[in-house]
Amino acid sequence: MFRSHIDELPRPRLDTPGFLLEIISTVVFVVAVTVLFDLAIPRSLVDGHSMEPTFYESDRLVVSRVHYLLGQPGRGDIVVFNSLVPSEAERGIMLIKRIVGLPGETVEIREQRVHINGEPLDESYIKEACRIQRCSDQSWTLGADQYFVMGDNRNNSRDSRRFNAVPLQKIVGQVIFRYWPYTSIGIIPN
């Protein structure tokens, strides 16, 4: 058999980091990616019944902060926002509601139905018709960067009827995906 002179030369060693350094680098990378992901796309847990039948207690959701960096919230968007109620117990709590009124619009509740600028709003997503005790006749005119939000379960929701319109700067992001329970995994349409 023929052997070349090249076969006799020692092979160069690759300069590889030690096993421990490789593990540490991987852990730091995973933590950094997780933190960046959480900043851009936080996760949220549904606590309560105000968004039934769209979301139920303990549903787990993904919220996109990026959507509103590139555009404005729209009617029908389901948003997460910081609570506007100044009580100590609710400080720092985030709420999940659906946007029904946009900046500059007049939102009215007449005969237990929501009207936008005098026109009734088609709301096929609500759980049940609103009772008169929860939807008394009222009217709100929204300012610039104000959004009127309501829960889909109108008879069991603390929303803009109680704490008024939500300023844009309080909106954290749009709910875009449900990842739990596994039987309901999917993209959340407007």
C-alpha positions in Angstrom: 0.0 0.0 0.0 1.2 3.4 -0.9 1.6 6.0 1.9 2.2 9.6 1.2 4.3 12.0 3.1 1.2 13.9 4.1 -0.2 11.0 6.1 2.8 11.1 8.4 2.3 14.8 9.3 0.6 15.4 12.6 -3.0 16.6 12.2 -3.6 20.1 13.5 -5.7 20.4 16.6 -8.8 22.5 16.5 -8.9 25.1 19.2 -12.2 24.2 20.9 -13.4 25.6 24.1 -13.8 23.3 27.1 -17.0 21.5 27.7 -17.9 23.7 30.7 -17.4 26.9 28.7 -19.7 25.5 25.9 -22.4 24.7 28.4 -22.2 28.2 30.0 -22.3 29.9 26.6 -25.4 27.8 25.6 -27.2 28.7 28.8 -26.4 32.4 28.5 -27.7 32.3 24.9 -30.9 30.6 25.8 -31.6 33.0 28.6 -30.9 36.1 26.4 -33.2 34.8 23.7 -35.9 34.0 26.2 -35.7 37.5 27.7 -35.7 39.2 24.3 -38.7 37.0 23.2 -40.6 37.9 26.4 -40.0 41.6 25.9 -41.3 41.5 22.3 -43.9 38.8 22.7 -45.0 38.4 26.3 -47.3 35.6 27.5 -50.5 36.2 29.4 -52.8 34.0 31.5 -56.6 34.6 31.4 -57.9 35.1 35.0 -61.7 35.6 35.0 -64.7 35.3 32.9 -65.0 38.7 31.2 -63.9 37.4 27.7 -66.0 34.3 27.5 -66.8 32.8 25.0 -63.6 33.9 23.3 -61.3 33.0 26.2 -61.9 31.0 29.3 -60.2 31.0 32.7 -56.6 29.7 32.5 -56.3 30.1 28.8 -52.7 31.0 27.9 -52.1 33.6 25.3 -49.2 35.2 23.4 -49.3 39.0 23.1 -47.5 40.9 20.4 -46.0 44.3 21.3 -44.7 44.6 17.8 -48.1 45.0 16.1 -48.7 48.5 17.5 -45.1 49.7 16.8 -46.0 49.2 13.1 -49.6 50.3 13.2 -52.6 51.4 15.2 -55.1 49.2 17.1 -58.3 48.5 15.2 -61.9 47.7 16.1 -62.2 44.0 17.1 -58.6 43.7 18.2 -58.2 41.9 21.5 -55.7 43.8 23.6 -53.8 43.5 26.8 -53.4 46.8 28.7 -52.4 48.1 32.1 -55.3 48.6 34.5 -56.6 52.1 34.7 -58.2 51.6 38.1 -56.0 53.4 40.7 -56.7 51.1 43.6 -53.7 49.5 45.4 -55.1 46.0 44.7 -55.1 46.5 41.0 -51.9 48.4 40.5 -49.7 46.6 37.9 -52.5 44.3 36.8 -53.1 43.8 33.1 -56.5 43.3 31.6 -57.7 41.6 28.4 -60.6 43.2 26.4 -61.8 43.8 22.9 -61.6 47.2 21.2 -65.0 48.5 20.2 -64.4 52.2 19.9 -61.6 54.1 18.1 -60.2 57.6 18.6 -62.6 60.4 17.7 -65.7 58.1 17.7 -68.8 58.4 19.8 -69.7 55.1 21.6 -73.2 54.8 22.8 -75.1 52.1 24.6 -78.8 52.3 23.6 -81.3 49.7 24.6 -78.5 47.4 25.7 -76.7 47.6 22.3 -73.4 49.3 21.4 -73.6 52.0 18.7 -70.6 53.7 17.0 -71.4 57.1 15.7 -75.1 56.3 15.7 -74.8 52.9 13.9 -75.3 49.6 15.8 -72.2 47.5 16.1 -72.4 43.9 14.8 -71.1 41.8 17.8 -71.4 38.1 17.0 -68.7 37.4 19.4 -70.5 38.3 22.7 -71.6 35.7 25.1 -75.2 37.0 25.6 -77.3 40.1 25.3 -76.4 42.7 27.8 -78.8 43.1 30.8 -80.1 46.6 31.5 -78.3 46.8 34.9 -75.0 46.3 33.1 -75.7 48.3 29.9 -77.7 51.4 30.8 -78.0 54.1 28.2 -74.8 56.1 28.1 -72.5 57.9 25.7 -68.7 58.5 25.4 -66.9 60.6 22.9 -63.3 59.4 22.5 -60.3 61.7 22.2 -57.2 61.3 20.2 -55.4 58.1 21.1 -58.3 56.8 23.2 -59.9 53.3 22.8 -63.1 52.0 24.2 -62.8 48.4 25.3 -65.3 45.9 26.4 -65.3 42.3 27.5 -67.1 39.7 25.3 -69.1 38.6 28.4 -70.8 42.0 28.8 -72.7 41.0 32.0 -69.5 40.0 33.8 -66.9 42.5 32.6 -65.2 45.5 34.2 -64.3 47.6 31.1 -64.5 51.1 29.7 -68.1 51.4 30.9 -66.6 51.6 34.4 -63.1 53.1 33.9 -63.6 55.0 30.7 -61.5 54.9 27.5 -58.0 53.4 27.5 -55.2 55.7 26.3 -52.9 54.2 23.6 -49.8 54.4 25.9 -51.5 51.9 28.4 -52.0 49.3 25.7 -49.3 46.6 26.0 -50.1 44.7 22.8 -52.5 42.6 20.7 -53.4 39.0 21.6 -52.3 37.0 18.6 -52.2 33.3 19.7 -53.6 30.9 22.2 -51.2 28.1 23.2 -53.2 26.4 26.0 -55.4 24.4 26.3 -54.0 22.3 23.6 -57.5 21.7 22.2 -57.9 25.4 21.4 -54.4 26.2 20.1 -54.4 28.7 17.3 -54.2 32.2 15.9 -56.6 34.7 17.3 -58.6 36.4 14.6 -59.9 40.0 15.0 
